[in-house]
Amino acid sequence: MKYHNPPAVYVSNLQLKTENLERALNFYCNILGFQIIEQTQTAAKLAADGNTVLISLLQPADIQPKQRKTTGLYHFALLLPTRSDLALFVTHLANNDIRFGAADHLVSEAIYFDDPDGNGIEVYADTDPDTWNWNQGQVNMDTIPLDFEDLLSSTNHTKEPWRLPESTIIGHIHLHVSELTKAANFYTKGLGFKKVAQIFDSAVFMSTNNYHHHIACNVWNGVGAPQPKENSAGMDYFTLVYPDEVSLEKTLTNLKTQAVVINQSDDCFLVEDPAGNQIRLVTFE
């Protein structure tokens, strides 16, 4: 997938804090179709291909329910390889009585629902990039009803149990922030993304390599929304992958000019956006 490999900068994985690991694993494995590749009493790592971690789950000792009206995760989005896969997933959700929303965004077709902790999840398939309408660096996106009849006709339905296709990836992440301009400046001038769409003064969509968006930010929880408490269920961090050391070093320099605090661990650099969302910066391996 050219939008999620070098030279693009993209989200590769994220970690979620959960109130109940067993409950979360039941949902992520039986409903979403992940495989557990590593597990302890308080944590688990999940993959679609049996190897590449997409979601990490952590149950801290003092965890509290997910707070409302704060900054943090709006949704993470799993990108399926084909439209046919999305049709099979819709059938799977319906067979398991899972309530979901749906939309045709012109650039993609998407299904929306929450996990047991209240984290938003999108599962989507891109439309043909040749049909995306770009005008002066801005991509045309919309939210219109999804044509379920047409979608479901795109696949030969199977009685095989649902599991995520091996090439499923994190397609993008959408965040609640407290101030839209500050967030946009951080992700564009700091992290190197380009603004490709905006909904008035409420949401902005950013990408690299002419994708419709790798990151989106909104103020739908209120301008000035507070950060969640550290022990609140929700997103712990997400990871951005840079194509090489040169591009990452340039990004770190840009962040320093914005007086962003940068911490270094053995395998990544750690930063926070202005709304307190934690981000791991790594290079492509």
ZADO-1210 file (C-alpha; in nm, 4 decimals, padded with zeros to 6 digits):
<atoms>
<atom x="00.0000" y="00.0000" z="00.0000" code="MET" pos="1"/>
<atom x="00.1853" y="00.3026" z="-00.1302" code="LYS" pos="2"/>
<atom x="00.0323" y="00.5452" z="00.1190" code="TYR" pos="3"/>
<atom x="00.1629" y="00.3456" z="00.4147" code="HIS" pos="4"/>
<atom x="00.5193" y="00.2809" z="00.3090" code="ASN" pos="5"/>
<atom x="00.8152" y="00.5152" z="00.2450" code="PRO" pos="6"/>
<atom x="00.8241" y="00.7944" z="00.1444" code="PRO" pos="7"/>
<atom x="00.4971" y="00.8430" z="00.3345" code="ALA" pos="8"/>
<atom x="00.4822" y="00.9136" z="00.7082" code="VAL" pos="9"/>
<atom x="00.2062" y="00.7021" z="00.8566" code="TYR" pos="10"/>
<atom x="00.0552" y="00.5536" z="01.1726" code="VAL" pos="11"/>
<atom x="00.1722" y="00.1963" z="01.2303" code="SER" pos="12"/>
<atom x="00.0242" y="00.1003" z="01.5683" code="ASN" pos="13"/>
<atom x="-00.1272" y="00.2292" z="01.8903" code="LEU" pos="14"/>
<atom x="-00.1639" y="00.1268" z="02.2535" code="GLN" pos="15"/>
<atom x="-00.4943" y="00.1403" z="02.4386" code="LEU" pos="16"/>
<atom x="-00.5562" y="00.1321" z="02.8118" code="LYS" pos="17"/>
<atom x="-00.8505" y="-00.0912" z="02.8972" code="THR" pos="18"/>
<atom x="-01.0594" y="-00.1439" z="03.2103" code="GLU" pos="19"/>
<atom x="-01.0875" y="-00.5160" z="03.1469" code="ASN" pos="20"/>
<atom x="-00.8309" y="-00.7002" z="02.9362" code="LEU" pos="21"/>
<atom x="-01.0352" y="-01.0201" z="02.9050" code="GLU" pos="22"/>
<atom x="-01.3395" y="-00.8278" z="02.7818" code="ARG" pos="23"/>
<atom x="-01.1291" y="-00.6263" z="02.5386" code="ALA" pos="24"/>
<atom x="-00.9587" y="-00.9365" z="02.3984" code="LEU" pos="25"/>
<atom x="-01.2929" y="-01.1060" z="02.3430" code="ASN" pos="26"/>
<atom x="-01.4041" y="-00.8061" z="02.1381" code="PHE" pos="27"/>
<atom x="-01.0820" y="-00.7508" z="01.9449" code="TYR" pos="28"/>
<atom x="-01.0398" y="-01.1190" z="01.8598" code="CYS" pos="29"/>
<atom x="-01.3968" y="-01.2414" z="01.8095" code="ASN" pos="30"/>
<atom x="-01.5542" y="-00.9274" z="01.6638" code="ILE" pos="31"/>
<atom x="-01.2660" y="-00.7474" z="01.4940" code="LEU" pos="32"/>
<atom x="-01.0773" y="-01.0638" z="01.4049" code="GLY" pos="33"/>
<atom x="-00.7318" y="-00.9967" z="01.5502" code="PHE" pos="34"/>
<atom x="-00.4823" y="-01.2637" z="01.6541" code="GLN" pos="35"/>
<atom x="-00.3075" y="-01.2526" z="01.9930" code="ILE" pos="36"/>
<atom x="00.0670" y="-01.2778" z="01.9427" code="ILE" pos="37"/>
<atom x="00.1755" y="-01.1979" z="02.2987" code="GLU" pos="38"/>
<atom x="-00.0147" y="-01.1914" z="02.6276" code="GLN" pos="39"/>
<atom x="00.0409" y="-01.1476" z="03.0009" code="THR" pos="40"/>
<atom x="-00.2099" y="-01.1011" z="03.2838" code="GLN" pos="41"/>
<atom x="-00.2270" y="-00.7263" z="03.2194" code="THR" pos="42"/>
<atom x="-00.1271" y="-00.6744" z="02.8557" code="ALA" pos="43"/>
<atom x="-00.1601" y="-00.8165" z="02.5055" code="ALA" pos="44"/>
<atom x="-00.0332" y="-00.7471" z="02.1548" code="LYS" pos="45"/>
<atom x="-00.2592" y="-00.8011" z="01.8549" code="LEU" pos="46"/>
<atom x="-00.1844" y="-00.8544" z="01.4871" code="ALA" pos="47"/>
<atom x="-00.3698" y="-00.9273" z="01.1658" code="ALA" pos="48"/>
<atom x="-00.0852" y="-01.1216" z="01.0049" code="ASP" pos="49"/>
<atom x="00.0352" y="-01.3112" z="01.3116" code="GLY" pos="50"/>
<atom x="00.3478" y="-01.0970" z="01.3386" code="ASN" pos="51"/>
<atom x="00.3057" y="-00.7198" z="01.2961" code="THR" pos="52"/>
<atom x="00.1619" y="-00.5513" z="01.6054" code="VAL" pos="53"/>
<atom x="-00.1217" y="-00.3125" z="01.5221" code="LEU" pos="54"/>
<atom x="-00.2916" y="-00.2809" z="01.8614" code="ILE" pos="55"/>
<atom x="-00.1445" y="-00.3181" z="02.2096" code="SER" pos="56"/>
<atom x="-00.3786" y="-00.3469" z="02.5069" code="LEU" pos="57"/>
<atom x="-00.2803" y="-00.2597" z="02.8626" code="LEU" pos="58"/>
<atom x="-00.4814" y="-00.2916" z="03.1851" code="GLN" pos="59"/>
<atom x="-00.3142" y="-00.0676" z="03.4472" code="PRO" pos="60"/>
<atom x="-00.3755" y="-00.1457" z="03.8136" code="ALA" pos="61"/>
<atom x="-00.5562" y="00.1829" z="03.8869" code="ASP" pos="62"/>
<atom x="-00.7517" y="00.2124" z="03.5615" code="ILE" pos="63"/>
<atom x="-01.0699" y="00.4234" z="03.5564" code="GLN" pos="64"/>
<atom x="-01.3507" y="00.4360" z="03.2967" code="PRO" pos="65"/>
<atom x="-01.2868" y="00.6410" z="02.9844" code="LYS" pos="66"/>
<atom x="-01.3624" y="01.0073" z="03.0474" code="GLN" pos="67"/>
<atom x="-01.5977" y="01.2022" z="02.8248" code="ARG" pos="68"/>
<atom x="-01.5470" y="01.5467" z="02.6723" code="LYS" pos="69"/>
<atom x="-01.1666" y="01.5341" z="02.6845" code="THR" pos="70"/>
<atom x="-00.8883" y="01.5323" z="02.4301" code="THR" pos="71"/>
<atom x="-00.7596" y="01.1952" z="02.3132" code="GLY" pos="72"/>
<atom x="-00.8709" y="00.9340" z="02.0647" code="LEU" pos="73"/>
<atom x="-01.1779" y="01.0001" z="01.8498" code="TYR" pos="74"/>
<atom x="-01.1184" y="00.6844" z="01.6494" code="HIS" pos="75"/>
<atom x="-00.8468" y="00.4721" z="01.4999" code="PHE" pos="76"/>
<atom x="-00.9104" y="00.3303" z="01.1558" code="ALA" pos="77"/>
<atom x="-00.8324" y="-00.0148" z="01.0221" code="LEU" pos="78"/>
<atom x="-00.7791" y="-00.0152" z="00.6467" code="LEU" pos="79"/>
<atom x="-00.8895" y="-00.3364" z="00.4761" code="LEU" pos="80"/>
<atom x="-00.7249" y="-00.4407" z="00.1473" code="PRO" pos="81"/>
<atom x="-01.0426" y="-00.4562" z="-00.0630" code="THR" pos="82"/>
<atom x="-01.4040" y="-00.3486" z="-00.0804" code="ARG" pos="83"/>
<atom x="-01.5013" y="-00.7142" z="-00.0770" code="SER" pos="84"/>
<atom x="-01.3333" y="-00.7496" z="00.2636" code="ASP" pos="85"/>
<atom x="-01.5433" y="-00.4612" z="00.3946" code="LEU" pos="86"/>
<atom x="-01.8589" y="-00.6304" z="00.2676" code="ALA" pos="87"/>
<atom x="-01.7662" y="-00.9509" z="00.4513" code="LEU" pos="88"/>
<atom x="-01.6967" y="-00.7524" z="00.7678" code="PHE" pos="89"/>
<atom x="-02.0353" y="-00.5788" z="00.7506" code="VAL" pos="90"/>
<atom x="-02.2023" y="-00.9189" z="00.7212" code="THR" pos="91"/>
<atom x="-01.9999" y="-01.0439" z="01.0188" code="HIS" pos="92"/>
<atom x="-02.1076" y="-00.7465" z="01.2335" code="LEU" pos="93"/>
<atom x="-02.4715" y="-00.7962" z="01.1402" code="ALA" pos="94"/>
<atom x="-02.4525" y="-01.1674" z="01.2214" code="ASN" pos="95"/>
<atom x="-02.3169" y="-01.0783" z="01.5667" code="ASN" pos="96"/>
<atom x="-02.5781" y="-00.8074" z="01.6350" code="ASP" pos="97"/>
<atom x="-02.3152" y="-00.5331" z="01.6539" code="ILE" pos="98"/>
<atom x="-02.4625" y="-00.1872" z="01.6036" code="ARG" pos="99"/>
<atom x="-02.2618" y="00.0357" z="01.3719" code="PHE" pos="100"/>
<atom x="-02.2724" y="00.3522" z="01.1696" code="GLY" pos="101"/>
<atom x="-02.1652" y="00.3834" z="00.8086" code="ALA" pos="102"/>
<atom x="-02.0683" y="00.6451" z="00.5528" code="ALA" pos="103"/>
<atom x="-01.9438" y="00.6956" z="00.2008" code="ASP" pos="104"/>
<atom x="-01.6668" y="00.9566" z="00.2165" code="HIS" pos="105"/>
<atom x="-01.5992" y="00.9537" z="-00.1613" code="LEU" pos="106"/>
<atom x="-01.2361" y="00.8610" z="-00.0926" code="VAL" pos="107"/>
<atom x="-01.3436" y="00.5627" z="00.1177" code="SER" pos="108"/>
<atom x="-01.6354" y="00.3596" z="00.2459" code="GLU" pos="109"/>
<atom x="-01.6412" y="00.3233" z="00.6230" code="ALA" pos="110"/>
<atom x="-01.8052" y="00.1465" z="00.9167" code="ILE" pos="111"/>
<atom x="-01.8019" y="00.2985" z="01.2671" code="TYR" pos="112"/>
<atom x="-01.8551" y="00.1514" z="01.6143" code="PHE" pos="113"/>
<atom x="-01.7018" y="00.1548" z="01.9646" code="ASP" pos="114"/>
<atom x="-01.5045" y="-00.1017" z="02.1589" code="ASP" pos="115"/>
<atom x="-01.6197" y="-00.1999" z="02.5128" code="PRO" pos="116"/>
<atom x="-01.4137" y="00.0828" z="02.6673" code="ASP" pos="117"/>
<atom x="-01.5751" y="00.3449" z="02.4443" code="GLY" pos="118"/>
<atom x="-01.2864" y="00.3886" z="02.2006" code="ASN" pos="119"/>
<atom x="-01.4029" y="00.4791" z="01.8526" code="GLY" pos="120"/>
<atom x="-01.3128" y="00.2396" z="01.5722" code="ILE" pos="121"/>
<atom x="-01.3450" y="00.2835" z="01.1981" code="GLU" pos="122"/>
<atom x="-01.3040" y="-00.0049" z="00.9551" code="VAL" pos="123"/>
<atom x="-01.2818" y="00.1077" z="00.5954" code="TYR" pos="124"/>
<atom x="-01.1773" y="00.0407" z="00.2397" code="ALA" pos="125"/>
<atom x="-01.0392" y="00.3075" z="00.0102" code="ASP" pos="126"/>
<atom x="-01.2013" y="00.3824" z="-00.3206" code="THR" pos="127"/>
<atom x="-00.9827" y="00.3950" z="-00.6318" code="ASP" pos="128"/>
<atom x="-00.7309" y="00.6801" z="-00.5789" code="PRO" pos="129"/>
<atom x="-00.7730" y="00.7714" z="-00.9457" code="ASP" pos="130"/>
<atom x="-01.1269" y="00.8827" z="-00.8597" code="THR" pos="131"/>
<atom x="-01.0211" y="01.1113" z="-00.5723" code="TRP" pos="132"/>
<atom x="-01.0934" y="01.4717" z="-00.6611" code="ASN" pos="133"/>
<atom x="-00.7985" y="01.6998" z="-00.5800" code="TRP" pos="134"/>
<atom x="-00.8108" y="02.0765" z="-00.6245" code="ASN" pos="135"/>
<atom x="-00.5101" y="02.2936" z="-00.5384" code="GLN" pos="136"/>
<atom x="-00.3766" y="02.0399" z="-00.2908" code="GLY" pos="137"/>
<atom x="-00.7124" y="01.9792" z="-00.1221" code="GLN" pos="138"/>
<atom x="-00.9022" y="01.6513" z="-00.1532" code="VAL" pos="139"/>
<atom x="-01.2795" y="01.6407" z="-00.1786" code="ASN" pos="140"/>
<atom x="-01.4347" y="01.4318" z="00.0994" code="MET" pos="141"/>
<atom x="-01.7964" y="01.4073" z="00.2094" code="ASP" pos="142"/>
<atom x="-02.0223" y="01.2094" z="00.4410" code="THR" pos="143"/>
<atom x="-02.3108" y="01.0565" z="00.2488" code="ILE" pos="144"/>
<atom x="-02.5127" y="00.7367" z="00.2973" code="PRO" pos="145"/>
<atom x="-02.3306" y="00.4141" z="00.2210" code="LEU" pos="146"/>
<atom x="-02.4903" y="00.2045" z="-00.0539" code="ASP" pos="147"/>
<atom x="-02.5118" y="-00.1255" z="00.1344" code="PHE" pos="148"/>
<atom x="-02.6790" y="-00.3103" z="-00.1510" code="GLU" pos="149"/>
<atom x="-02.3961" y="-00.2236" z="-00.3867" code="ASP" pos="150"/>
<atom x="-02.1314" y="-00.2935" z="-00.1223" code="LEU" pos="151"/>
<atom x="-02.2694" y="-00.6360" z="-00.0319" code="LEU" pos="152"/>
<atom x="-02.2923" y="-00.7320" z="-00.3992" code="SER" pos="153"/>
<atom x="-01.9144" y="-00.6900" z="-00.4266" code="SER" pos="154"/>
<atom x="-01.8355" y="-01.0239" z="-00.2615" code="THR" pos="155"/>
<atom x="-01.9266" y="-01.3893" z="-00.2680" code="ASN" pos="156"/>
<atom x="-02.0408" y="-01.4462" z="00.0874" code="HIS" pos="157"/>
<atom x="-01.8697" y="-01.7249" z="00.2748" code="THR" pos="158"/>
<atom x="-01.9512" y="-01.9248" z="00.5858" code="LYS" pos="159"/>
<atom x="-01.5868" y="-01.9146" z="00.6925" code="GLU" pos="160"/>
<atom x="-01.5354" y="-01.7438" z="01.0321" code="PRO" pos="161"/>
<atom x="-01.4343" y="-01.3794" z="01.0003" code="TRP" pos="162"/>
<atom x="-01.0732" y="-01.2853" z="01.0584" code="ARG" pos="163"/>
<atom x="-00.8871" y="-00.9737" z="00.9558" code="LEU" pos="164"/>
<atom x="-00.7077" y="-01.0053" z="00.6219" code="PRO" pos="165"/>
<atom x="-00.3331" y="-01.0389" z="00.6778" code="GLU" pos="166"/>
<atom x="-00.2580" y="-00.7120" z="00.4962" code="SER" pos="167"/>
<atom x="-00.4897" y="-00.5057" z="00.7190" code="THR" pos="168"/>
<atom x="-00.3106" y="-00.1971" z="00.8546" code="ILE" pos="169"/>
<atom x="-00.3804" y="00.1142" z="01.0590" code="ILE" pos="170"/>
<atom x="-00.5032" y="00.3483" z="00.7877" code="GLY" pos="171"/>
<atom x="-00.5304" y="00.6671" z="00.9918" code="HIS" pos="172"/>
<atom x="-00.6036" y="00.8090" z="01.3338" code="ILE" pos="173"/>
<atom x="-00.8515" y="01.0814" z="01.4308" code="HIS" pos="174"/>
<atom x="-00.7949" y="01.2805" z="01.7491" code="LEU" pos="175"/>
<atom x="-00.9871" y="01.5068" z="01.9828" code="HIS" pos="176"/>
<atom x="-00.7809" y="01.8214" z="02.0452" code="VAL" pos="177"/>
<atom x="-00.8366" y="02.1385" z="02.2454" code="SER" pos="178"/>
<atom x="-00.7337" y="02.4017" z="01.9882" code="GLU" pos="179"/>
<atom x="-00.7470" y="02.3282" z="01.6165" code="LEU" pos="180"/>
<atom x="-00.4907" y="02.5827" z="01.4961" code="THR" pos="181"/>
<atom x="-00.2311" y="02.4760" z="01.7514" code="LYS" pos="182"/>
<atom x="-00.2841" y="02.1112" z="01.6630" code="ALA" pos="183"/>
<atom x="-00.2624" y="02.1766" z="01.2888" code="ALA" pos="184"/>
<atom x="00.0593" y="02.3747" z="01.3309" code="ASN" pos="185"/>
<atom x="00.2112" y="02.0945" z="01.5375" code="PHE" pos="186"/>
<atom x="00.1310" y="01.8237" z="01.2839" code="TYR" pos="187"/>
<atom x="00.2202" y="02.0276" z="00.9750" code="THR" pos="188"/>
<atom x="00.5100" y="02.2519" z="01.0781" code="LYS" pos="189"/>
<atom x="00.6375" y="02.0104" z="01.3411" code="GLY" pos="190"/>
<atom x="00.5744" y="01.6579" z="01.2177" code="LEU" pos="191"/>
<atom x="00.5753" y="01.7313" z="00.8452" code="GLY" pos="192"/>
<atom x="00.2183" y="01.6571" z="00.7401" code="PHE" pos="193"/>
<atom x="00.0250" y="01.8583" z="00.4831" code="LYS" pos="194"/>
<atom x="-00.3269" y="01.9875" z="00.5405" code="LYS" pos="195"/>
<atom x="-00.5490" y="01.8362" z="00.2712" code="VAL" pos="196"/>
<atom x="-00.9025" y="01.9110" z="00.3960" code="ALA" pos="197"/>
<atom x="-01.0848" y="02.1107" z="00.6618" code="GLN" pos="198"/>
<atom x="-01.4385" y="02.1266" z="00.8002" code="ILE" pos="199"/>
<atom x="-01.4872" y="02.4930" z="00.8893" code="PHE" pos="200"/>
<atom x="-01.3182" y="02.5631" z="01.2245" code="ASP" pos="201"/>
<atom x="-01.3982" y="02.2205" z="01.3690" code="SER" pos="202"/>
<atom x="-01.1769" y="01.9590" z="01.2010" code="ALA" pos="203"/>
<atom x="-00.8643" y="01.9333" z="00.9888" code="VAL" pos="204"/>
<atom x="-00.7300" y="01.6400" z="00.7868" code="PHE" pos="205"/>
<atom x="-00.3583" y="01.5939" z="00.7155" code="MET" pos="206"/>
<atom x="-00.1473" y="01.3517" z="00.5157" code="SER" pos="207"/>
<atom x="00.1764" y="01.2786" z="00.3358" code="THR" pos="208"/>
<atom x="00.2285" y="01.1371" z="-00.0138" code="ASN" pos="209"/>
<atom x="-00.1153" y="01.2583" z="-00.1316" code="ASN" pos="210"/>
<atom x="-00.3228" y="01.0273" z="00.0858" code="TYR" pos="211"/>
<atom x="-00.6684" y="01.1531" z="00.1851" code="HIS" pos="212"/>
<atom x="-00.5527" y="01.1607" z="00.5480" code="HIS" pos="213"/>
<atom x="-00.3172" y="00.9867" z="00.7863" code="HIS" pos="214"/>
<atom x="-00.4143" y="01.2105" z="01.0796" code="ILE" pos="215"/>
<atom x="-00.7250" y="01.4141" z="01.1563" code="ALA" pos="216"/>
<atom x="-00.7972" y="01.6454" z="01.4494" code="CYS" pos="217"/>
<atom x="-01.1244" y="01.7918" z="01.5705" code="ASN" pos="218"/>
<atom x="-01.2606" y="02.0101" z="01.8509" code="VAL" pos="219"/>
<atom x="-01.5932" y="01.8286" z="01.8715" code="TRP" pos="220"/>
<atom x="-01.5423" y="01.7699" z="02.2452" code="ASN" pos="221"/>
<atom x="-01.5203" y="02.1459" z="02.2879" code="GLY" pos="222"/>
<atom x="-01.2591" y="02.4162" z="02.2340" code="VAL" pos="223"/>
<atom x="-01.0331" y="02.4043" z="02.5366" code="GLY" pos="224"/>
<atom x="-01.1285" y="02.0453" z="02.6202" code="ALA" pos="225"/>
<atom x="-00.9123" y="01.9123" z="02.9066" code="PRO" pos="226"/>
<atom x="-00.6738" y="01.6210" z="02.8832" code="GLN" pos="227"/>
<atom x="-00.8001" y="01.2924" z="03.0294" code="PRO" pos="228"/>
<atom x="-00.6590" y="01.1746" z="03.3591" code="LYS" pos="229"/>
<atom x="-00.3514" y="00.9564" z="03.3236" code="GLU" pos="230"/>
<atom x="-00.5349" y="00.6513" z="03.4572" code="ASN" pos="231"/>
<atom x="-00.8365" y="00.6945" z="03.2288" code="SER" pos="232"/>
<atom x="-00.9128" y="00.4185" z="02.9804" code="ALA" pos="233"/>
<atom x="-00.8405" y="00.5264" z="02.6247" code="GLY" pos="234"/>
<atom x="-00.5401" y="00.5804" z="02.4042" code="MET" pos="235"/>
<atom x="-00.1971" y="00.5602" z="02.5639" code="ASP" pos="236"/>
<atom x="00.0016" y="00.6502" z="02.2507" code="TYR" pos="237"/>
<atom x="00.0262" y="00.5993" z="01.8762" code="PHE" pos="238"/>
<atom x="00.3321" y="00.5459" z="01.6578" code="THR" pos="239"/>
<atom x="00.4391" y="00.7417" z="01.3499" code="LEU" pos="240"/>
<atom x="00.6845" y="00.5843" z="01.1060" code="VAL" pos="241"/>
<atom x="00.9289" y="00.8067" z="00.9146" code="TYR" pos="242"/>
<atom x="01.0982" y="00.6781" z="00.5989" code="PRO" pos="243"/>
<atom x="01.4570" y="00.7196" z="00.7208" code="ASP" pos="244"/>
<atom x="01.6885" y="00.8798" z="00.9759" code="GLU" pos="245"/>
<atom x="01.7274" y="01.1959" z="00.7672" code="VAL" pos="246"/>
<atom x="01.3547" y="01.2687" z="00.7626" code="SER" pos="247"/>
<atom x="01.3217" y="01.1917" z="01.1324" code="LEU" pos="248"/>
<atom x="01.6132" y="01.4192" z="01.2232" code="GLU" pos="249"/>
<atom x="01.4570" y="01.6994" z="01.0187" code="LYS" pos="250"/>
<atom x="01.1321" y="01.6461" z="01.2079" code="THR" pos="251"/>
<atom x="01.3077" y="01.6572" z="01.5444" code="LEU" pos="252"/>
<atom x="01.4731" y="01.9845" z="01.4431" code="THR" pos="253"/>
<atom x="01.1352" y="02.1297" z="01.3457" code="ASN" pos="254"/>
<atom x="00.9873" y="02.0212" z="01.6780" code="LEU" pos="255"/>
<atom x="01.2712" y="02.1839" z="01.8695" code="LYS" pos="256"/>
<atom x="01.2007" y="02.5153" z="01.6957" code="THR" pos="257"/>
<atom x="00.8462" y="02.4867" z="01.8347" code="GLN" pos="258"/>
<atom x="00.9886" y="02.4221" z="02.1836" code="ALA" pos="259"/>
<atom x="00.8338" y="02.0752" z="02.1900" code="VAL" pos="260"/>
<atom x="00.9732" y="01.8529" z="02.4650" code="VAL" pos="261"/>
<atom x="01.1376" y="01.5449" z="02.3113" code="ILE" pos="262"/>
<atom x="01.2220" y="01.2369" z="02.5154" code="ASN" pos="263"/>
<atom x="01.4280" y="00.9498" z="02.3813" code="GLN" pos="264"/>
<atom x="01.3987" y="00.5807" z="02.4635" code="SER" pos="265"/>
<atom x="01.5893" y="00.2847" z="02.3250" code="ASP" pos="266"/>
<atom x="01.3758" y="00.2471" z="02.0135" code="ASP" pos="267"/>
<atom x="01.1904" y="00.5753" z="01.9597" code="CYS" pos="268"/>
<atom x="01.1485" y="00.9450" z="02.0332" code="PHE" pos="269"/>
<atom x="00.8493" y="01.0451" z="02.2460" code="LEU" pos="270"/>
<atom x="00.6528" y="01.3680" z="02.2026" code="VAL" pos="271"/>
<atom x="00.3107" y="01.5082" z="02.2904" code="GLU" pos="272"/>
<atom x="00.0883" y="01.7187" z="02.0706" code="ASP" pos="273"/>
<atom x="-00.0556" y="02.0418" z="02.2222" code="PRO" pos="274"/>
<atom x="-00.3616" y="01.8465" z="02.3404" code="ALA" pos="275"/>
<atom x="-00.1525" y="01.5922" z="02.5297" code="GLY" pos="276"/>
<atom x="-00.1823" y="01.3050" z="02.2806" code="ASN" pos="277"/>
<atom x="00.1353" y="01.0977" z="02.3106" code="GLN" pos="278"/>
<atom x="00.3247" y="00.9973" z="01.9971" code="ILE" pos="279"/>
<atom x="00.6165" y="00.7621" z="01.9360" code="ARG" pos="280"/>
<atom x="00.8400" y="00.8576" z="01.6418" code="LEU" pos="281"/>
<atom x="01.0332" y="00.5766" z="01.4724" code="VAL" pos="282"/>
<atom x="01.2001" y="00.5037" z="01.1388" code="THR" pos="283"/>
<atom x="01.0992" y="00.2460" z="00.8811" code="PHE" pos="284"/>
<atom x="01.2614" y="-00.0947" z="00.9255" code="GLU" pos="285"/>
</atoms>
